[in-house]
Amino acid sequence: MEFERFDRHLDKLRRKGQAVDYVSIASPNYLHDAHIRFALRGGAHAICEKPLVLNPWNIDALAEFQEEYEHRVFNILQLRLHPGIVGLRERVRQELAADPARVYDIELS
């Protein structure tokens, strides 16, 4: 979906009293700053993986945006880099190499 269409969609929801509370940002790193600003200006909290910004001096501007628009930026770790996830992925690869027909049923609690 084009970003402009998404912007229009969120604006329509806001006008109908159905504003979005959170925007999850999963765009390329160089777009994170702009998309966070978009979310805050639109009256939503932003959830974004690291890095929030490419240049350290831009983080101060985001802090100002949080104050101005009274919404927060929540930073999350890319779970694909988490040691537990990396270990699980490697274990699954090894087991699939030994038994390609194996089926996995993973339940999250």
N, C-alpha and C positions, 0 to 999 in steps of 0.2 A: 504494500500500500504506500502511496506517496505521502510524505510527511504533511503536505498541505491539506490533503483530504482528512488525515487524522486530526489536524488542528481544527478544521471545520466541524468534524464530528463531535469533538469535545466541546466546542463552542455551542453547538446545537443542544447537547445534553445539559450544559450549564444554564442555558436560557430556559429550558423546560424544568429547571429545578432538580435535575438529576446529575449534578456535578460529580466528577470522578475524584475520589479521595487520594488515590495513589497512582503514580505512573512508574512502571518498572522499565528501566532503560537498559537495553541490551544491544546498543548500536556500537559501531567501531569507536575505539578510544578517542579519536580526535573529535567526535561529535558529542561526547558525554557532557561537556560544559554547556553547550548550546541547548541540549535536550533537558538538562537539569533546570536551566533558566526558564525554558518553556513550561515545564511542569509547575514550577513555583509561581510564575506569572499567571498561570491558568488556575491557581487555587488548589493545587494538589501537592502532596508530599512526593518526593522523588526517591526511588530506590535504584541505586546504581552500583554496578560492580567496580572494582578498582581498575585503573586509576580514575578518580573523579575528574581530574584536570591533567593536562600534559605539562603545564608550567606552574610551578609552586605559587607564583604571585597571583594566579587566578583563584586560588582557594579563598583568599580574603574577600574577593567580590562575591563568591557564593555565600559566604557567611553574612555579608550585607544583604543579599537577596533573601536569605532565611528570615532575617529580622524584618525587612521591609514587607514581605508577603506573608509573614507569620506561618510559614510551613517549613518543614524540615527536610534535610537530605540525609538519607540512610545509606551508608556505604557497606557493601558486602564483599566478602572474599569470593573469588571465582572458585567454586567448589571443584572444578576439574583439576585444580592445583593442590587441593587439600591432600595431605599425606594419606589419610584413610581411604579416600576415593582413588588415589593413584595406586595404592596397594590392592584394593578390591579389583580395579581394572586389570592389573597385572595377574592376579590370581585367576580371574575369569579367562584371560588369554591363555594362560598355561593349561588350565583344565580343558578349554576348548581345543587346544592343540592335541591333547591326549585323547579326547573324546568329542569329535566334531558334532555328534548328534545330541549332545547333552542339552537339556532344557533347564533354564533357571526360572525360579519363581521367587521374586524378591518382595518381601512385605516390609513396609516402613511403619513403625509405630510411633 
